[in-house]
Amino acid sequence: MSEHDGYRQLRFVLPEGATDLLIVRHGESAAARADAPAPSVEGHSDPELAPLGLEQAERLGERLAHEKIDAIYVTTLRRTAQTAAPLAKRLGIEPVVEADLREIYLGEWEGVAFRKYVAERHPIAVQMLTEQRWDVIPGAETNEQFATRVRRGLERIIAAHPGQRVVVVVHGGVIGQLIALVAGTSPFSFIGADNASISQLVAMPAGTDARPLIVRRFNDTAHLDPVFSIASEPLT
């Protein structure tokens, strides 16, 4: 393009060697019940998907089945594996587990307690949101611990997939932490991602002028709309 022609505003094009990360929150998990607590994995509450969550996973699979996906990642918690399953089946890809991207550890509030106390506006829940710190909950991970392991998991995935598109199915707290790390915002700024939503990060290749990581979208839920059309809503 010459100066005579002017300088257009062009659509973003993924640079060669960049890693395109589609960050998905798992589908809705089963309601937390005091009389039937979910099992745990290494101390983390591990509920299965609710019926609506399974439907959301199917819709996610439909949305992404037409994209070129090179790998799928999940965490150690089964709600992410269940969410990824329809897409993995469609594409014939075996998901890889990245343990460092599991949800924030909530200490004494793992499972029913967290949802109960947040709903009841327990004083510690209010303090957590006001101070934007997880570790006001007794025994919970600190913000620093959480950020360190989430960054570690992200960097492993990026290093393994230069020039590829990867679906990473994780948790609401993890999505908030990932985008906060990239955008340089407060840690709770992006913790409201909807179930089965798609956010997008791009890890730019070395030598580009852009920041190493950029945010391309947050909380895309078009595929959960009952009138959604695959043909009219491509990701590329």
ChimeraX attribute file (.defattr): number of C-alpha atoms within 10 A of each C-alpha:
attribute: neighborCount
match mode: 1-to-1
recipient: residues
	/A:1	7
	/A:2	6
	/A:3	6
	/A:4	6
	/A:5	7
	/A:6	8
	/A:7	9
	/A:8	7
	/A:9	6
	/A:10	6
	/A:11	6
	/A:12	8
	/A:13	7
	/A:14	15
	/A:15	14
	/A:16	11
	/A:17	14
	/A:18	21
	/A:19	24
	/A:20	23
	/A:21	26
	/A:22	24
	/A:23	26
	/A:24	30
	/A:25	26
	/A:26	31
	/A:27	30
	/A:28	22
	/A:29	20
	/A:30	16
	/A:31	16
	/A:32	17
	/A:33	13
	/A:34	11
	/A:35	7
	/A:36	9
	/A:37	14
	/A:38	19
	/A:39	12
	/A:40	13
	/A:41	12
	/A:42	9
	/A:43	13
	/A:44	19
	/A:45	20
	/A:46	21
	/A:47	20
	/A:48	22
	/A:49	23
	/A:50	15
	/A:51	13
	/A:52	14
	/A:53	21
	/A:54	22
	/A:55	18
	/A:56	23
	/A:57	29
	/A:58	21
	/A:59	23
	/A:60	25
	/A:61	21
	/A:62	17
	/A:63	21
	/A:64	20
	/A:65	17
	/A:66	14
	/A:67	13
	/A:68	12
	/A:69	19
	/A:70	13
	/A:71	20
	/A:72	23
	/A:73	24
	/A:74	27
	/A:75	21
	/A:76	20
	/A:77	23
	/A:78	17
	/A:79	28
	/A:80	28
	/A:81	24
	/A:82	21
	/A:83	32
	/A:84	30
	/A:85	21
	/A:86	20
	/A:87	24
	/A:88	21
	/A:89	13
	/A:90	13
	/A:91	19
	/A:92	9
	/A:93	16
	/A:94	13
	/A:95	20
	/A:96	14
	/A:97	18
	/A:98	20
	/A:99	15
	/A:100	19
	/A:101	28
	/A:102	23
	/A:103	20
	/A:104	24
	/A:105	21
	/A:106	22
	/A:107	17
	/A:108	13
	/A:109	17
	/A:110	20
	/A:111	23
	/A:112	17
	/A:113	15
	/A:114	18
	/A:115	16
	/A:116	16
	/A:117	15
	/A:118	15
	/A:119	10
	/A:120	11
	/A:121	12
	/A:122	13
	/A:123	10
	/A:124	15
	/A:125	21
	/A:126	14
	/A:127	15
	/A:128	17
	/A:129	13
	/A:130	10
	/A:131	11
	/A:132	15
	/A:133	18
	/A:134	25
	/A:135	17
	/A:136	17
	/A:137	20
	/A:138	12
	/A:139	14
	/A:140	19
	/A:141	18
	/A:142	17
	/A:143	15
	/A:144	12
	/A:145	12
	/A:146	22
	/A:147	19
	/A:148	14
	/A:149	16
	/A:150	23
	/A:151	17
	/A:152	14
	/A:153	15
	/A:154	17
	/A:155	12
	/A:156	12
	/A:157	17
	/A:158	21
	/A:159	10
	/A:160	11
	/A:161	17
	/A:162	17
	/A:163	18
	/A:164	17
	/A:165	20
	/A:166	21
	/A:167	24
	/A:168	29
	/A:169	31
	/A:170	28
	/A:171	28
	/A:172	21
	/A:173	21
	/A:174	25
	/A:175	26
	/A:176	20
	/A:177	26
	/A:178	23
	/A:179	26
	/A:180	19
	/A:181	17
	/A:182	17
	/A:183	13
	/A:184	9
	/A:185	13
	/A:186	13
	/A:187	19
	/A:188	19
	/A:189	13
	/A:190	19
	/A:191	17
	/A:192	13
	/A:193	22
	/A:194	18
	/A:195	22
	/A:196	32
	/A:197	24
	/A:198	27
	/A:199	22
	/A:200	20
	/A:201	19
	/A:202	22
	/A:203	25
	/A:204	23
	/A:205	20
	/A:206	11
	/A:207	7
	/A:208	10
	/A:209	8
	/A:210	11
	/A:211	12
	/A:212	14
	/A:213	17
	/A:214	15
	/A:215	16
	/A:216	13
	/A:217	14
	/A:218	21
	/A:219	19
	/A:220	16
	/A:221	18
	/A:222	17
	/A:223	22
	/A:224	18
	/A:225	9
	/A:226	8
	/A:227	8
	/A:228	14
	/A:229	13
	/A:230	15
	/A:231	8
	/A:232	7
	/A:233	11
	/A:234	11
	/A:235	13
	/A:236	8
